[in-house]
């Protein structure tokens, strides 16, 4: 079994991790009125910034049975800085699926124009089953248990991989079977509407990236009359989620990986990881193989193969982090502590007491496996391994392989019809060299949501606005839309 590609794609899982009107009616809440006056706001767990306050909202476990069992959703709020200018709420949450959304208002406040902060309460929430919102577990002892995710395998070891994936799916059914039928994007979108109602708003605005942007499309499709202004940063195309989405992004992964190793090789004097891309790849391959047997000790931390893969995959997503990743990799392989902390989301909360260690992974699988059906026959994966493994040698063997979704206990035959022209127009953003969510996803979303405008930047990054990699053109376009309701007259290249 190839530890190289398997570790890389477990890293992808750890990192990675999927409306809307031109002419808008007045916002639901009156200017200057704080939202959610009936909620019990309190300090947010693990957050030192006292501006952010949290509350709990109860939602139906199954929105088809509104009088049935309920679950708790934690929301957070950063009040508008100018009550006299306030027009409503701007909702945001984490991507993934599985990323925490409670701290997102603080992250957003560091990125958007002050004029946006003056006009909106920024409201975040942990999606259902994530961290503070009735968290689930698959019973794994740690966040990245070896082998649970997409494993690289030769054709001879495919049955072993299948057995491992089947066992993981059964563990999820055993520990979270009560929740799995209700872990869908459509259910989460309906949670958003309960949050809107509890906040006392007739409409809501939204700014989300990656999977969260896909969730925004779902909300706009289900509740088009309750949409104010929606910004979708690098949305996953729901019509292609999830198996097809994974396979479609292989070329971008390979292209960005080649560019990264080229950069490291061009700066071999600084990093010492190899003088050619092939040498850099071999250095990393050997390091991952070594770490798979015994973690590499660097200072007071022992780096697993999965952690090394995650670090390198970050570089595949974000070109601006290449110097940091290369410097840290060089230090780790030399047995010294990484000199530069790598935390692109500084407001993210630390591990929360009471939240299972594998919660992110459990939620990611629950939604990705639960939104629609995955192939269940080994022959499909064997065929994809043969075809794509040769064409995309670094990532193909892992992405094309099976994962627990092939044996998921909840199967859906059809993708819910979410991305349709029922949703009002949105402002859709994309980076042209995004490996995590290639720009074809944003293009498809902008076309599916009638009247939307697509704004692109020619960068090798993911979620250009939310990652802080937007230029003045893109940021100004977002500000003009959220503040004044002005969409560009046509698609724009910034």
C-alpha positions, 0 to 999 in steps of 0.5 A, a space after each residue: 500500500 502506498 503511504 505517500 498518496 494515502 497520507 496526502 489525501 487524509 491531509 486533504 480531508 483534514 484541511 478541506 474542510 460545500 440565494 440571492 438577489 439583484 434588486 432587493 426588498 427592504 431588510 427584515 429588521 428595522 434599522 438600529 434594532 439588535 437581532 435575537 432579542 428573545 435569545 439568551 446571549 452569553 459568552 462564547 466557549 473558548 473565545 476571549 473576544 467579548 464582542 462575540 456572544 453566543 446563544 442556543 437555538 433548537 431545531 427539529 432533528 428532521 424538518 419533515 417532522 417539526 414536532 418531533 425530536 430536536 437538536 441544539 444549534 449554537 449561534 454567535 453574533 458580532 453586532 453591527 458597529 453602527 446601529 443607525 446604519 444597520 440593515 440586518 444580519 449577515 450569516 456565515 459558517 464554516 466549510 468542510 462540511 464539518 468546520 466550526 462556524 461559531 468563530 467565523 464572525 471574528 474571521 470575517 470581521 478581519 477581512 471585510 470592509 468596515 462599511 459592511 461591519 457597520 451595517 450587519 450583525 455578523 452571525 455564525 453558527 456551528 452546523 448541525 452535528 458540528 462541535 457545539 451543535 449536538 456533536 456526533 462521533 464515529 467512535 474513533 480515538 483521534 481526529 486522523 486515525 490511520 487509514 479511515 479515509 481515502 487510502 491509496 491501494 494497488 489493485 491487489 489491496 483494494 479488498 483490504 481497503 474496502 474492508 477497512 472502509 466498511 468497518 469505518 462506515 459500520 462504526 459510524 452507524 453504531 455511534 451516530 446512526 440516529 443522526 445519519 439520516 438527517 445529515 444533509 445539506 437540505 436539513 442544514 439549510 432549513 436550520 438556517 431558516 429557523 435561526 433567521 426566524 429566532 433572530 426576528 429577521 424577515 430576510 438574511 444575507 449570507 457570506 460563505 465559502 466552499 461547502 458553506 457557499 453550497 449551503 447558501 445555494 441550498 438556502 436560497 433555493 428552498 427559501 428564495 423570498 427570505 434572501 437578502 444579499 448572498 456572496 458565495 466564495 468558491 462554491 462547490 457545485 451541488 449538481 456534481 457533489 460529491 464523487 464527481 466533484 472529487 474526480 473533477 478536481 484532480 487536474 488542478 491538484 496535480 497542477 498546483 502540486 507541480 508548481 509547488 515542487 517547482 518553487 521549492 526546487 528553484 529555492 533549493 539553497 534556502 530549503 534543501 529539499 531537492 534541486 528538481 521537482 522530482 527530487 523534492 517529490 522523492 524527499 517528501 515521499 521518503 519522509 512520509 514513508 518514514 513517518 508512516 512507520 514511526 512519527 518524525 520527532 521535531 522538538 516536542 512534537 512527533 509528526 505523523 504521515 497524515 500531518 506531513 501530508 496535511 502541511 503539504 496539501 495546504 501549499 497545494 491550496 494556497 500559493 502565498 503559504 509556500 515559503 512557510 510550508 517549505 521552511 517548516 517541512 525543511 525544519 521538521 525533516 531536520 528534526 527541529 521545531 517548525 520556526 513559523 506557526 502555520 495557522 491561517 485561521 487565527 480566530 479558530 477555536 481550540 479543541 472544545 471540551 466535550 466535543 469528540 476528537 473525530 467530530 470533524 471527520 464524522 461530520 464530513 463523512 456524514 454529509 458527503 456520504 449522506 447527500 447523495 449516493 456513491 458507487 457501491 461496487 468495487 469494479 467502479 473504483 478499480 476502473 477509476 484507479 486504473 484510469 486516473 491513477 496513471 493520469 494523475 500519479 500523485 493524487 489520482 490513486 487516493 482520490 479515485 479509491 473508495 472510502 466509507 461512503 461506498 458502504 454508508 448505511 444511509 443511501 440516496 438515489 438522487 441529489 436533491 434539486 437544489 441548484 436551480 433558478 428558484 434562487 435569486 441572484 448572487 455574487 459568486 467569487 472564484 480563484 482561477 487556479 483553485 485546486 480545492 474547488 476549481 473555478 468550474 464549480 463557481 461558473 456552474 453555480 453562477 449559471 444555475 442561479 439566474 442573474 448571478 455575477 461571477 468575479 474571478 482573480 487569477 491566483 493559486 488560492 482557495 476562497 480568495 476573499 475568505 483566505 485574505 487573498 482578494 485584491 482591491 477589485 474583488 474586495 471593492 465589488 463585495 463591499 459595493 454589493 453588501 453595502 449598496 446592493 450593486 452587482 456588476 453589470 457583467 462577469 468580472 475578472 479582477 
